[in-house]
Amino acid sequence: MVDRRDLVDTYFRGQRRALLGEPEAGPFQTPEEFFKGFIEPDRYFTHGWELVGRQDELNQLTTLLIDDSALVTMLLGAPGNGKTRLLREVVGRVQRERPDFAVRFVSPTEDIKAQHLEELGQGAKLLVVDDAHDRDDLNQLMRYASAPENKAKLLLALRPYGRAMVRNQASLAAVDSPQVATVELRARSKEDARALAAHVLQACGGPVGAAEAIAELTYLTPLVTVLAAQIVAKENMPPALIGNSENFQEHVLARLEKIIAGQIVTGSDVPKLQAVLRMVALLQPVVFDDPGLLNVLRDVEGLEQEDVQRLLRLLSEGGVLFKRGLRHRLAPDLLADSIIQRNFIDAN
């Protein structure tokens, strides 16, 4: 049935009812559906690690979401600061403390239409939007949440520059300023980073004594702490070898890109896969058989359609590209940012 749905959604979009006898897939997902593929323990990028050093923010979010006075709660944090991991934790807590809430994530690659909102029903609900700064349809959600009969609350995770945009959208939807709450991720301490690095190193069978050096270099960005600890453990790489790098974060992300390519393919396929990664980072979200994407990869990178589709499938199977609706995104976002920075942006 999973294969049938994929075929229908790709080639006969909007015809699920006619061909399969079931309703269309909408933009709303259960937490289990949203995090599917993101909690595999053997992958470099996973939200399965223990949450370390975010107890204050977790408590603040839980209080705001359970309190009926706040309609919209913003979680603000820089790239790689752990917003999505915190969402997973707080949603689990809300589900335990407020079982009357229907919790739904908004798919990052599907647009919200009026009929999708109507299908949510009249019960109390919490709608969660990750990377809300990337969306063009927040006004729909704001208007929906502002109507008391819908019994809806919004939890929006976004980068700090999106704060003013969200407040503006809330104002246009007649959501009063006191009904919009904000929780901002504080800067991580070196002690938090050391505990996180030690947890990852131990889980991966690496040298726990390296946690101090990793924390010293990565404490500002938890995602890089996790990735660096895995690279040190899985690649048997002493931190001292990369500790003198001018920009350790970029070093780790560049190393991760090479590891991804080297694990998934060999030989002449390695530069081809790196070319696909470059284009996906720049153009995501992508549909595998989109003629526009295939033409770009042919014209810019000289790759044939058969190679592109094979390599995209391998990236998906390898847990690097994650499917959301019909489209795929590269994970983590910080890796996509890094690829763009290294390949498409220079000093000028």
C-alpha positions as CSV (number, residue, x, y, z in Angstrom):
1,M,0.0,0.0,0.0
2,V,2.9,2.4,0.7
3,D,4.2,1.8,-2.9
4,R,0.7,2.3,-4.3
5,R,0.3,5.6,-2.4
6,D,3.7,6.8,-3.7
7,L,2.7,6.0,-7.3
8,V,-0.7,7.7,-7.1
9,D,0.7,10.8,-5.3
10,T,3.5,11.1,-7.9
11,Y,1.7,10.4,-11.2
12,F,-2.0,10.8,-10.4
13,R,-2.0,13.6,-7.7
14,G,-5.4,14.2,-6.2
15,Q,-6.8,10.8,-7.2
16,R,-6.3,8.8,-4.0
17,R,-10.0,8.5,-3.4
18,A,-10.7,7.3,-7.0
19,L,-7.8,4.9,-7.3
20,L,-7.2,3.7,-3.7
21,G,-10.5,4.4,-1.9
22,E,-8.9,6.5,0.8
23,P,-8.7,10.3,1.5
24,E,-6.0,12.5,0.1
25,A,-2.8,13.1,2.1
26,G,-2.9,16.5,3.6
27,P,-0.2,18.8,5.1
28,F,-0.8,17.6,8.7
29,Q,1.2,14.7,10.2
30,T,1.2,13.0,13.6
31,P,4.4,13.4,15.6
32,E,5.3,9.8,14.7
33,E,4.9,10.5,11.0
34,F,6.9,13.7,11.2
35,F,9.8,12.2,13.0
36,K,9.9,9.0,11.1
37,G,13.4,8.4,9.8
38,F,14.8,11.1,12.2
39,I,15.3,8.8,15.2
40,E,17.4,6.0,13.6
41,P,20.3,5.4,16.0
42,D,22.9,4.5,13.3
43,R,22.5,7.7,11.3
44,Y,24.7,10.8,11.8
45,F,21.7,13.1,11.9
46,T,19.1,11.9,14.3
47,H,16.8,13.3,17.0
48,G,17.2,10.2,19.1
49,W,20.0,11.5,21.3
50,E,19.3,12.5,24.9
51,L,18.1,16.1,25.4
52,V,20.8,17.8,27.4
53,G,20.7,21.3,29.0
54,R,17.3,22.5,27.8
55,Q,15.2,21.9,30.9
56,D,14.3,25.6,31.4
57,E,13.1,26.1,27.8
58,L,11.3,22.7,28.0
59,N,9.4,23.8,31.1
60,Q,8.6,27.2,29.7
61,L,7.2,25.7,26.5
62,T,5.2,23.1,28.3
63,T,3.6,25.8,30.6
64,L,2.7,28.0,27.7
65,L,1.2,25.2,25.6
66,I,-0.9,23.9,28.5
67,D,-2.0,27.4,29.5
68,D,-5.0,28.4,27.4
69,S,-4.1,32.1,27.3
70,A,-1.4,31.8,24.7
71,L,-2.7,31.1,21.2
72,V,0.7,31.3,19.4
73,T,4.0,30.2,21.0
74,M,7.3,31.0,19.2
75,L,10.4,28.9,19.8
76,L,13.4,31.0,18.5
77,G,16.8,29.6,17.9
78,A,19.8,29.8,15.5
79,P,20.5,27.0,13.0
80,G,21.7,23.9,14.7
81,N,20.7,25.0,18.2
82,G,18.3,22.1,18.7
83,K,14.8,23.5,18.0
84,T,13.5,20.4,16.3
85,R,14.9,18.1,19.0
86,L,13.2,20.3,21.6
87,L,9.9,20.1,19.7
88,R,10.0,16.3,19.9
89,E,10.5,16.5,23.7
90,V,7.8,19.1,24.4
91,V,5.2,17.5,22.2
92,G,5.7,14.2,24.0
93,R,5.2,16.0,27.3
94,V,2.1,17.8,26.1
95,Q,0.6,14.6,24.9
96,R,1.0,13.1,28.3
97,E,-0.3,16.1,30.2
98,R,-3.1,17.1,27.8
99,P,-4.4,13.9,26.2
100,D,-7.4,15.9,25.0
101,F,-5.1,17.7,22.5
102,A,-4.8,16.4,19.0
103,V,-1.1,17.2,18.1
104,R,-0.3,17.7,14.4
105,F,2.8,18.8,12.7
106,V,2.6,20.8,9.5
107,S,4.5,19.2,6.7
108,P,7.4,21.4,5.6
109,T,6.8,20.7,1.9
110,E,2.9,20.9,1.7
111,D,0.8,24.0,1.5
112,I,-2.1,24.5,3.8
113,K,-5.5,25.0,2.1
114,A,-8.9,25.9,3.7
115,Q,-10.2,22.3,3.2
116,H,-7.3,20.9,5.1
117,L,-8.1,23.0,8.2
118,E,-11.8,22.0,8.0
119,E,-10.8,18.4,8.1
120,L,-9.1,18.9,11.5
121,G,-12.5,18.8,13.3
122,Q,-13.7,20.7,16.4
123,G,-11.6,19.1,19.2
124,A,-8.8,20.9,21.0
125,K,-5.6,20.8,18.9
126,L,-2.0,21.9,18.9
127,L,-0.5,22.6,15.4
128,V,3.3,22.6,15.3
129,V,5.3,24.3,12.5
130,D,9.0,23.6,12.3
131,D,11.1,26.1,10.3
132,A,8.2,28.5,10.3
133,H,10.4,31.2,8.8
134,D,10.3,29.3,5.5
135,R,6.5,29.2,5.1
136,D,4.3,31.5,3.0
137,D,1.0,30.2,4.5
138,L,1.2,31.2,8.1
139,N,-1.6,33.7,7.6
140,Q,-4.0,30.8,7.1
141,L,-3.0,29.2,10.3
142,M,-3.2,32.5,12.2
143,R,-6.7,33.1,11.0
144,Y,-7.7,29.6,11.9
145,A,-6.2,29.8,15.5
146,S,-7.8,33.2,16.1
147,A,-11.3,31.7,15.8
148,P,-12.3,30.4,19.3
149,E,-14.6,27.7,17.9
150,N,-11.5,26.0,16.3
151,K,-9.9,25.4,19.7
152,A,-6.4,25.6,18.1
153,K,-3.0,26.6,19.4
154,L,0.1,27.1,17.4
155,L,3.7,26.2,18.2
156,L,6.1,27.8,15.7
157,A,9.9,27.0,15.7
158,L,11.9,29.5,13.6
159,R,15.1,31.4,13.3
160,P,15.2,34.7,15.2
161,Y,14.9,36.9,12.1
162,G,11.3,35.5,11.6
163,R,10.0,37.0,14.9
164,A,8.8,40.2,13.4
165,M,7.1,38.4,10.5
166,V,5.2,36.1,12.9
167,R,4.0,39.1,15.0
168,N,2.9,40.9,11.9
169,Q,0.9,37.9,10.7
170,A,-0.6,37.5,14.1
171,S,-1.6,41.2,14.1
172,L,-3.3,40.9,10.7
173,A,-5.3,37.9,12.0
174,A,-6.5,39.9,15.0
175,V,-4.4,37.8,17.5
176,D,-3.6,40.2,20.3
177,S,0.0,40.7,21.4
178,P,-0.5,39.1,24.8
179,Q,-1.7,36.0,23.1
180,V,1.7,35.6,21.3
181,A,4.5,34.2,23.6
182,T,8.2,33.7,22.9
183,V,10.7,31.2,24.2
184,E,14.3,31.9,23.0
185,L,16.9,29.2,23.2
186,R,19.7,30.5,25.4
187,A,23.4,30.1,24.5
188,R,24.7,26.7,25.4
189,S,27.3,26.4,28.1
190,K,30.5,24.4,27.7
191,E,29.3,22.1,30.5
192,D,26.1,21.3,28.5
193,A,28.2,20.6,25.4
194,R,30.6,18.4,27.3
195,A,27.7,16.3,28.7
196,L,26.2,16.0,25.3
197,A,29.5,15.0,23.6
198,A,30.2,12.5,26.3
199,H,26.7,10.9,25.8
200,V,27.2,10.6,22.1
201,L,30.8,9.3,22.4
202,Q,29.8,6.7,24.8
203,A,26.8,5.6,22.7
204,C,29.1,5.3,19.6
205,G,31.9,3.5,21.4
206,G,34.3,6.5,21.1
207,P,36.8,8.0,23.6
208,V,34.7,9.7,26.2
209,G,37.8,11.7,27.2
210,A,37.5,13.6,24.0
211,A,34.3,15.3,25.1
212,E,36.1,18.2,26.7
213,A,38.0,19.1,23.5
214,I,34.9,18.7,21.4
215,A,32.8,20.9,23.7
216,E,35.5,23.6,23.7
217,L,35.2,23.9,19.9
218,T,31.5,23.3,19.4
219,Y,29.5,24.4,22.4
220,L,27.8,27.3,20.6
221,T,26.0,24.9,18.2
222,P,24.7,21.6,19.7
223,L,24.2,19.9,16.3
224,V,27.9,20.4,15.5
225,T,28.7,18.9,18.9
226,V,26.7,15.8,18.1
227,L,28.2,15.5,14.6
228,A,31.7,16.1,15.8
229,A,31.4,13.5,18.5
230,Q,30.1,10.9,16.0
231,I,32.9,11.7,13.5
232,V,35.6,11.3,16.3
233,A,34.0,8.0,17.4
234,K,33.1,6.4,14.1
235,E,36.2,7.6,12.1
236,N,38.7,7.0,15.0
237,M,39.8,10.6,14.5
238,P,41.5,12.3,17.5
239,P,40.0,15.8,18.0
240,A,43.6,17.2,18.1
241,L,43.8,16.5,14.3
242,I,41.0,19.0,13.6
243,G,41.2,21.1,16.7
244,N,43.4,23.7,15.0
245,S,41.0,24.3,12.2
246,E,40.2,28.0,11.8
247,N,36.5,27.2,11.6
248,F,35.8,23.9,13.3
249,Q,32.1,23.9,12.6
250,E,32.7,24.2,8.8
251,H,35.4,21.5,9.1
252,V,32.9,19.1,10.7
253,L,30.1,19.8,8.2
254,A,32.5,19.5,5.3
255,R,33.8,16.2,6.7
256,L,30.2,15.0,7.1
257,E,29.5,15.8,3.5
258,K,32.6,13.7,2.4
259,I,31.5,10.8,4.8
260,I,28.0,10.8,3.3
261,A,29.4,10.6,-0.2
262,G,32.0,7.9,0.7
263,Q,29.5,5.7,2.6
264,I,26.8,5.8,-0.1
265,V,28.8,5.4,-3.4
266,T,32.4,4.6,-4.6
267,G,34.6,5.5,-7.4
268,S,33.4,7.9,-10.1
269,D,30.0,8.1,-8.4
270,V,31.5,10.2,-5.5
271,P,31.8,13.5,-7.5
272,K,28.4,12.9,-9.1
273,L,26.8,12.4,-5.7
274,Q,28.5,15.6,-4.4
275,A,27.1,17.5,-7.4
276,V,23.6,16.2,-6.6
277,L,24.0,17.3,-3.0
278,R,25.1,20.8,-4.1
279,M,22.0,21.2,-6.3
280,V,19.6,19.7,-3.8
281,A,20.9,22.0,-1.0
282,L,20.4,25.0,-3.3
283,L,17.0,24.1,-4.7
284,Q,15.2,22.0,-2.0
285,P,12.6,20.8,-1.4
286,V,12.8,18.7,-4.6
287,V,10.7,16.0,-6.4
288,F,12.9,13.3,-7.8
289,D,11.4,13.2,-11.3
290,D,10.8,17.0,-11.6
291,P,11.9,17.9,-15.2
292,G,13.2,21.3,-13.9
293,L,15.5,19.6,-11.4
294,L,16.7,17.0,-13.9
295,N,17.4,19.7,-16.5
296,V,19.4,21.8,-14.0
297,L,21.5,18.9,-13.0
298,R,22.1,18.0,-16.7
299,D,22.9,21.6,-17.8
300,V,24.9,22.7,-14.7
301,E,26.6,19.5,-13.5
302,G,26.5,17.4,-16.7
303,L,24.6,14.5,-15.1
304,E,22.3,12.3,-17.0
305,Q,18.7,11.6,-15.8
306,E,19.4,8.0,-15.0
307,D,22.3,8.8,-12.8
308,V,20.5,11.6,-11.0
309,Q,17.5,9.5,-10.1
310,R,19.7,6.6,-9.0
311,L,21.7,8.9,-6.7
312,L,18.7,10.6,-5.3
313,R,17.2,7.2,-4.3
314,L,20.5,6.3,-2.7
315,L,20.5,9.5,-0.7
316,S,17.0,8.8,0.4
317,E,17.8,5.3,1.4
318,G,20.9,6.4,3.2
319,G,18.9,8.8,5.5
320,V,20.3,12.0,4.0
321,L,17.2,13.1,2.1
322,F,13.9,12.9,4.0
323,K,10.5,12.7,2.3
324,R,7.7,15.1,3.3
325,G,4.6,14.6,1.2
326,L,5.8,14.5,-2.4
327,R,9.1,16.4,-1.8
328,H,12.4,15.6,-0.2
329,R,14.7,17.8,1.9
330,L,18.3,17.5,2.9
331,A,18.9,17.0,6.6
332,P,20.1,18.7,8.7
333,D,19.4,22.2,7.4
334,L,22.7,23.3,8.8
335,L,24.4,21.0,6.4
336,A,22.5,22.5,3.4
337,D,23.5,26.0,4.6
338,S,27.2,24.8,4.8
339,I,27.1,23.3,1.3
340,I,25.7,26.5,-0.1
341,Q,28.2,28.6,1.7
342,R,31.2,26.6,0.5
343,N,30.1,26.1,-3.1
344,F,28.0,29.2,-4.1
345,I,29.1,32.1,-2.0
346,D,32.6,33.7,-2.2
347,A,34.3,36.8,-0.7
348,N,32.4,39.0,-3.2
